[in-house]
């Protein structure tokens, strides 16, 4: 005679496993690949000159932190097909400390939508690395 109480739990586990597999497969199909190099790379609206102006207008140097020479923070991000930015993170910290990294992340996250990249005539998600330089304009 079969005890249905013993069968109940393996069936429940099988159901969870199948649900997890279907969810993972669906997510994997919806997520498009991120390209590193494309025919037309993403661009800040107005070009590099406008991006420099954007940083000059929006970066606030951390208070109480001494800046000596140059501090460069390297940010990576994904420029999506609609020009929005995602996956913004620091890949190389500024020597001046984490306050500079936090400010770089803040300013990049507030950027307007970019012109998206394309490859073979189709819009693509593109990984983009961006150096942000903090420069001491008032040396002692």
N, C-alpha and C positions, 0 to 999 in steps of 0.2 A: 504494500500500500504506500502511496506517495504522500508525504507530509507537505502540504502546500505552504506551510510557514517557512520551510527551508528553501523553497523555490522563490518565494517573494523577494528576498533580498538580492539574490543574483540577478533577477530580472530588473530590479530597480537599478542596480549597478550598470547593467547592459544598457538600459534606457539612458542613463546619464552619460555613458560613454558615447553612444550614438548622437545624442544631442550636442555634446562637446565637439565631436567630429564635424557635424553639419555646420555648427557655428563657426568653427575654425576655417573650414573650407569656404564658406560664404565670405568671411572677412578677407581671406587671402585673395579671392577673386576680385573683390571691390578695391583693394589696395593696389594702386599702380606703382610700377617701379620708379625709382628716383635716378635720374641721369646725372652724371658728373660732367660730361661734355656733350654739347648739342650744337647743331648748325648755327642757331641764333641764341646766344646766351641771354638770360634775363637782364633787365636794366632798370635802374632807378628812373622814375619819370623825370625827363629833362636832362638825363645824362649824369656823368661823373661830377661836373661842375655844380649841378644842383644838389647832388648828394653831399658834397663838401659844404655847401651853404647850409644844408639841413643840419649837419653835425655841428657846425659852428653856432647855429642859432639855438640848438637844443641841448647840447652837452653842458652839464653843470659839474664843475670840478668838485670832487668830494671835499667837504669841509674838514679841517683838522688833519689832512693828509698832505705831506710835503711831496711835491713833484720835482724830481731832479732829472734833468735831461728829458729823454723820450721814454714813454711807456706805451707799448703797443699790446693791445688785447686782440686776439684772433677769435672771431665769431664764425660759426657755421650755421646755416639755415637752409630750409627748403623753400624755394619759390614755387608756389602751387600754380596750377593751370590758370586760375583766376587772378594771379598776381599777389595773393595774400602770402604771408610768411608763416612757416610752421617749423617746429623742431629747432628753435633758436637756442643755442648753447655755446658756451666758451670752450674752445679747443686748445687754447694756449693763453694762460693768464698773463696779465700785465705785471712786470716786476714791481710796480708800485704798491701792489696789494689788491685784495678782493674788492675794495671800494671802487676801483676803476673797472673791474669786471662787471660789477653790479650796475654801474652807470652805463656801460656799453650795452648790456642786455636791455636795460630800460629804454634807451634811445632806439635801438634796433626794433624792439617790440612795438614801439609807437610809430614806426615808419608807415607812410602811405603805401598802398598797393603798388607793386612793381609791374613793369611790362614783362609778361611771362616769356619763358624760353620756348623754342620750338625745334623740332628735329624732323627732317623730311616732310615739312609742311604741317605737322601736327603739334599742337601744344603739349608740352611735357612738364613733369615735375622735375626741378633741377636743384641739385645741391650747390650752394654758393658759399664760398668762404670770403670773409670780409675783415681786413685788418683795420682796427680803429686806433689811431695814434693820439695820445695825450701828450701835448708839448708844453713845456714851461716857457712862456713868452716873456716872463719877467725874471731872468736870471739875476742872482745876487752879485 
